[in-house]
């Protein structure tokens, strides 16, 4: 029987700045999803957080983009906002709920969504990744390494079930269009796009020989929806593991390298994506650094078994130490590039307001030899 796996997240208010969700927010979300489970709308659920983002992990039988499931998620975020975030005056209450014109699908309205429908295997391990203080392009490098880099994923060389490669569906987030590229033969084309993380992001990955879905990521860009900076996108994704897909260890391996991503303070800086356990899911230093949580589940007839907190392991201590070293290095740059994002990305922040105030004071280059004017 087919099962739909849905991960839907939103920032609906945070304790002490953009820090972390309040326990009561999780309680209200659990109440709403338990009622949906009791009614038969969903099979199972798990509510958690990544920093200040409330995460709804759900299984059901209704397929992707189902209006009832999306309405459940939207109403849950609204109730958490009204019952907890606003009464407690939490910061940025309802931040990711960008429109009141909800019509049965949360896509394009602020919340991030990653979901897929598939036939549950005899053993179905799934790894859910949730990031805070970064953008969808943060998944590009890990997903490429998981599904296209034999130096990361040994199965691409020695496992006949995956050595034929995968199809990367890459979304152009600016033009709202996508392209499907095959690896290994189009690996260089994949890299040509994925290296531009601010514009191109992996939407999904598919196994070539049978078209089975392997991974799905959220690709919401809040600034492109709102036309201004309203917080970073904080993407989610999930990856199916083992038995015809990369092993869990191969899926986690890319995160042993805390690669640089856009986001961090005010969504305007570059910092290391730090793999942390759930208990360390709080963004403090310079509202960060950007971090990622990895939870492992087993599906059993749609029920969620777990999770296992996969980064709660000494094996990632070195990555965390390296990330702190990199964070120190980047912070020493202060407001200078490359620690601060490029002008194209900064146009969606509050910087244009500062530059607009200076516009009338610029003078022609031909006058550069003259003395400064007294004000």
N, C-alpha and C positions, 0 to 999 in steps of 0.2 A: 504494500500500500504506500502511496506517495505521502510525503510529509513536507510541509513548508516551514522553513527555518527563517525567522524574521528577527532582526536586531534593529530597533528604532530608538534613537537617543535625542535628547534635547537639553539645553541649558535653560532651566526655568527658575533660576535663582540660587544664590550661593551664600554660605556662611562666611563672613569676614572677607569681603571682596570676592575675587574669582578664585576661591580656595577649594571648597569641596561642598557637596550636598549636605543638607541637614538630615539627621536620622528620621525625622518625622516625614520628610519628603518620600523617603523609601517606604515608610509604613503605609502612607496613603496610596502609593503606586501598587504595593503588594495587595492592599485591600481591593483595589479596582480589578487587578488581574486575577485574583482569586475568585471574585464574583464572575468574571468571564469564563474561568475554568469550570466553575460549578454549573454554569449555564450551558456548557458544551461548546462555546464559541472557540476556545483554544484548548489544546491538549495539555500544555504545561507552560511554565514561565519561570524566569529568574530575574529578579530586580537587583541592580547594583549601581555603582557609579565609577566614573573615571574622572577624578578631580571634581569639577563643578558640574559635570554632565550626568544626568539621570539616564540610566541604560535599561531598556526593556528588552529582554531576550525571550522570545515566544516561539512555540511550535503549534501548528494547527493544520487543518486539511483543506484550506480554502484558497490556496494558490497565492501567487505574488500580486501585489497591488490590489488586494481585496479591500473593498470599501469598508466592510465591517471591522476588519482588523485595524485598518488605518484610523477609522473613527474611534476605536477603542484606545489606540495610542494617543490620538489627539485629545480626546476627552480626559484621559489620565493625566496628561501634561497640564491641561487646563485646571483640573481639580486640584492637583498639587500646587499650582500657582495660586489659586483662589483660597484654598484651605490652609496652606502652610506658608508659601513664599511671601505673599502680601501681608498677612497678619503679623508675621515675624519680621517684616521689613527686611527680608533677605535681599542681598544686592542683585540687581539686574533681574528682578522677578519677571518671569515669562519672556526672557530675552530672545529665545529662538522661535517664539510663536509670532511670526512676522506679519500674519494676516488674520483677519477675522472671517475672511471669505473661504472657510473650509467647505470642500465639496466632496469629501470621501477619499481623498488621497493627500498625504502629508508632503509628498515630493514637491519641491519648489516653494514650500511655505516655511522653511526653517529647519525642522528636525532632519537628522541624518538617517538614512535607511539603507540597510543591506539585507536582502532576502532572496531566497531561491527555493524552488520546489524540486524534489528528487525522490527517487525510490530508495527507501532506507535499506542499507546493506545488512547482512547478518551481524556485522559489527560496524558501527558508524561513529568513529571518533571525529569530533569537530573542535577546532581551536578558534575562539572568539578573541579578536584583538580590539582594544578600545584605546584611543589616544586622546590626550588633552593638550591644548595650547599649540595646535598645529593644523595643517590643511590636508586635503585628500591626497595630494602629491607625495605626502610622507610615506605612503604605502608602495610607491613605484619601485624603489630600490629593493625592499624586501621581497616583493612579489616576483620581480625579475630573478632574483637569486634563488627563490624557492622553486620556480617552475622552468627556468631556462639556463641556470648556471651549474654545470656539472661539478665545479669546484665546491659548490655548496651542497648540492643534492646528488648524492652518489647514485641514487636510483635512476637518474637520467642516463647513466652508463651501464648499470648492471641489472636493472629491473626491466624485463621485457614488457611489462604492463604500462610503463610510462616513457620508455625510451623513444617512442614515436614523436613525443613532444606535446605541446599544448598550443591553444589559440588564445591570444591576448586580445580582449576587446578594450580598446583605448578610446577614452572620451576626450574630445576637445571641449573643455568647459566654457570657453569663450564663445565659440560658434554653435555650441549644442549639437554636435555631430560626432559620430564614432567610426572607427575603422577596426576590422578584424585582421590580425597579423599572426602568421604561423611561425612557431619556433620548432627546430633550430634555424631553418633556412632564411627566415626574415628577422633574425635576432638583431642585426644592425639597424634595421628600420624601427624595430621596437625601441631600441635604445635612443635612436634619433629623436623620438617623441618623448619618451619617459624622462629624459634628462631635463626637459623643460617642465619642472614640477608645478609651476604656477599656472600652466595652461592645460597640460595633458595629464590624465590620471587613469589608472587601470580601473575599469568598471567591473570586469569579471574575467575569469580564466576558465577555459574549457579543455577537456581532454580530447585530443585529436581523433583517436581511432574510433570513438563511439559518441562523441559530442556530449559527454557527461560533464555537468557543472562541477568545477573544482574549488572555486573561490569567488566571493562577491565582496565588493567594497562600496561604501557610501561615497558619493561624489558631489555633495552639496557644497556650493560656494556661497556663503552668506552675503558677502559684499556684492556679488553679482546679482543677487536677488533684491537686496535692499538698496543698492546703489551707494552705500556708505558703509563705514566700519561699524558692525554691530556685534563684534566678538568673532573669535576664530572658529573654524568649522568643526574641529575636534572629531575626526572621522572614525568610523568603525569598519571592521571587515571580519569575515570568518572564512576558514579554510578547512576543507574536508581532508582527513588524514588516513594513511595506511591503506593497504590492500588495493592497489591500483592508483594511489595518490602518493605524494611525498610522505615520508614518515614524520611523526610529531617532532622528532629531533631535528630533521631537516627543515621543518617549518619554523622552528625556533632559532635555528642557527644564524640567520641574518641579523637578528637583534643582539647578537654578541658584539656587534659593531655599532656604536651609538652614532649613526650618521647624522649629518646636519640637516635640519628642516626649518621651514619658515614658520613663524608664529611668535611664541614666547610673549614677552611683555607687549601689551597693546596690539598684538598681532603684527608687530612691525619689526621683529628681530629674528636672527638666526641662532639656533641652539641645537644641542645634541638630543636626539630622541632616546630617552633613558628608559630601559626596561625595569619595571619595579613591581613588587608584589602589591596586592590590593590594599594592604594596610598602609602603604606609602603613597596611596593615590590622593595626594594633595599637592597643589602647586603653590609654593611659597617664595623661594628665591627668585626675584625679578618676575614674579608670577609664573614660576616654572621650576626648573627647566622643562621643556616639553617631555612628556612621558607616555609610556605605553604599558598597558596591562594585558596579560594573556591568560585566558581561562579555558581549560580543557573540559569538554563534556563528552559523554557517551549518550547516544540516542537509543532508547529501548521502547519500540512501538510508539514513538513520538514523545515519550517522557524524557526529561532531562536528568541524567545521572551525573552528579558532580555539583559544583565544578572543582577542578584541581587548579590551584593558583600556580601556574607554570613558571613564573619568574621569581617565585619565592624559593630560591635555590642558590646555593653558594656558587654554582657554575656561572651566574651572571654578576657576581660581585665585582669582577674585573671590569666588566662593561660599565657598571655603575661608577666605579672609580675613574675610569677613563672619561666618562661623560662629565664628571665633576671637574676634571682637569680641563676638558674642552670648554666647559661653561666658564671657568675662570678666564681662559684665554680670550674667548669671545667677548666677555664683559669688559675686559681691559680696553677694547676699542671704543667704548662709550657710544656716542651717536654717529660714529663713522661707519661707512660701508667697509667691509662686507658684513659687519655685525648688524647693521640696520639694512632693511630690505631696499631693493632698487626703486627708482622713482615710479615705475609703472605700478608696482604693488602698493607704494605709499599713497597713491592718489585716492585710495579708499579709506585712508586713515584721517586723523584730524590735522595732519601736516599741511594740506592745501589751504586751510584757514590761516595758518601762520604765514605761508608764502604769499597769500593774497594781500595781506596787510603791507607787505614790502613792495608790491608790484609798482606802485607809483613813485618809488624812490630810485628805481633803476635809471641809469643814464646811458647814452650812446657810448660805444667803445671809443669813438673818436675823441671823447673828452677825458680819456683816462689819464692824460698828462696834467690835467688841471688840479688845483688844490681842492680838498674837500670843502663843501659848502657848510657854512655855519647855520645851525638850526635856530 
